[in-house]
């Protein structure tokens, strides 16, 4: 027997003390031996066939030991027409069913009978309620007082804080755990949450149409780089922001001057890197080397292994990278162009850093916040030969942000793109080849 529904709280929101209505109990003729199971209806809507969403949900149910019936299925017959499916998902008990529904929910299947979200106040600063909802990086909505409210600044592994009575209407937004304050109303459980993974577009035309092909080292490099250049140019024309996430390999490989020109010509709107990238970029300016090696002759000058630490010392003496530029100490390179063209940059430190440079953010939480601010503004992200910093930025990106990953290591590209985004492309190639060709295509278009 299904218990009577609980009454809403004062604001119309269901509180944690009011449990979800129990899933209905059905007799399952498929059970061996026959017995009672629990079930729940879920819905899928959109381009659920060609995006692979429906197949993925079927696989989740079967892999987790559940079963399902397709109660309704309508196929979209045109490019712009959505498909719809309603499934009855069954499991052995309520806990088993909940685990299956949770995984389906992360992949875009939502309950067919949504209730308002359950909110619970945070008991202390930096302490979230038990059973809080941990976000994906997909667009998400929270149901408050019968209205679906988009979650602002969506990113993965965050809590959702709601302000039902905010001026201008109810709000829902992500908050990292260390930023949650006592009394914040935090979404708990799975009720009243709708996740919408970005779908693989049917129309492959236009500058961004190709950004759905995954990773390949066999795809023609020249053609793919040309289309990436088109996507960057289109982003610029539409007033969007391009973010470059770069590692020291870019300097070592000889692509420094081309990236510097991209910054100077306005194709890079923000830069995220580590201490090492900036050190070797400036070392190239001061000593003609990168990590002690001449990037043109590939020779190792005498005492070249000390050049990076000398570089750090000189910038510290000047006070900062901008001051080193103003004093004429640094007059070329990527960091120079960022300073001269007011391109904001974040240098996030690590335990491996020498120095570090005065501009490097050594507090990990402060660095995360700075990266997060950049990532939320980016419309297209270039991840160029840096696994660790790309992962840090990727953790802050919604799955709808267009992403390009380039690395010589196929495993690195696969790891960075395996984030549920349908708007991403990966290239397995030398960064020293990629950046000059990219720059050439962009400058030809002007």
Protein Blocks (a to p, Z undefined) as FASTA:
>chain_A
ZZddddddfkopacfklccddddddddfkbccdddddddddddedjfklnommmmmmmmm
mmnopacddfbdcddfbfklccddddddddfblklmmmmmmmmmmnopacfbdcdddddd
dfbghiacehiacddfbdcdddeehiacddehiaehiacdddfkbghiacdddddfklpc
ghiacdehjehiacddddddfblgdjklmmonbpafkbcfklmmmmmmmmmmmmmmnopa
cdddddfklmmnopmmmmmmmmmnopafbdcddfklmmmmmmmmmnopaehiafklopac
ehklmmmmmmmmmmmmnopaklmmmnomaggdjklmmmmnopacdddddfkbghiafklc
fbfklmmmmmmmmmmmpcbdcdehifklmmmmmmmpcfkbccddddfblklmmmmmmnop
abbcdddddfklmmmmmmmmmmmmZZ
